[in-house]
Amino acid sequence: MKIFLQDLEERFLRSHLPPDKIILDDYDVMKMLKISKRKLADMRAKRQIKFNPTGKKPAEFKAFLNGKNFIVKGSRGGKNYYTLQGVMDYVESITVNPLSNQVNL
């Protein structure tokens, strides 16, 4: 956890912006958490990490033209964006305290 927080300080906290105002994309989060694209997709599917999709159209999105329904072709999926606060919340949720800190001797 200390190494992770030190990395955050070096990369982002010097900008003097609050963590909920710092926007990250998939690449930034994968690099920060040292995970693969597939793992990040699984985390999003399980709603373990907060994200904001952009540019995605629902499967039932159809345009109406000349009385015919058609699916718009050539539309790509959007990107996913994350806030630094969302990533930090995820890290805190999975962090396990050592047993020695929990036992009073």
N, C-alpha and C positions, 0 to 999 in steps of 0.2 A: 504494500500500500504506500509506503514512503517513497519508493522509487517512482511509482505512478504519479504521486502528487508533485514530486520534484520535476518530473517531465512536464506536467501541466504548468507549473510555475514558469519554467523556461520558455515554453511555447506560447502560452495564451494569457497568463495572468499579468504579464507586463503591459498588455494593451489597456489596462485600467478600465475595462468594461466588465459589467457583472456577468457571471457565467450563463445566465439565461438570455443574454444578448449576443453571445458568441455562437455563430452558426458553423456547423461542420457538415461535410458530405460523407458519403459511404467510405471513400478512400481515407479520409482523416480518421474516422472511427475505427476502421480496420487496422490502420497503422498504430493508432493509440492503444487499442486493446490487444493487438497482435493476434488477430483472428482472421479467418478466411471469409470470402464473400458469402459462401454457403452458410457458415455459422451466423453471420450477421443477418442473413435472410431468415434463418430459423428463429433467431431472437426476435425479429420483427413479427413473425407469424405467431409466436407465443406471447407477444406483447410484453416482453421482458424489458424492452428499451423503448423510450418515447421517440417517435419520429413524425415527420410531416411530409407526406407524399405530395408531389406537384405534378401537374400535367397528366395525371392518369384519368382515363375516361372509363366509366362503368361499362361492363360488357353489353348492357342493354341500350347504350347510347346509340341513337339512330337519328339521322337527319331526315327530314321530310322534304322531298323535292318532286314536283310534278305528280303528286299522288302516289309516289312509290317510296317505300322505306328502304334505306340502304345504309350500310355501315361505312363510315368514313375510312378510306384506305390510306395507308402511308403514315398513320399516326403512331408515334413511338411512345413507349411508356415514359413517365417522368422520372425525376430523380428524387431520392429521399434525402431529407435534411434533418439534422439533429441539433439540439442545443448542447452546449458543454454541460449545463446543469443536468440534463437528462442522462448524459453519459456518466457523470459523477454519481447520480442517484443509482444507476445500475451497478456501478462498482461497489458502492456502499451496501447495496442489497445482497451482493454475493460474497462480500468479505466475511471471513470466518475468523473470530478471535481465537487465539491459542488457548488451549485448555488451562495452561498455567496462569493465565490472566483471570480465569473464571473461578479458580479454586482458592479459597482463603486458607492459608496454612498458619 
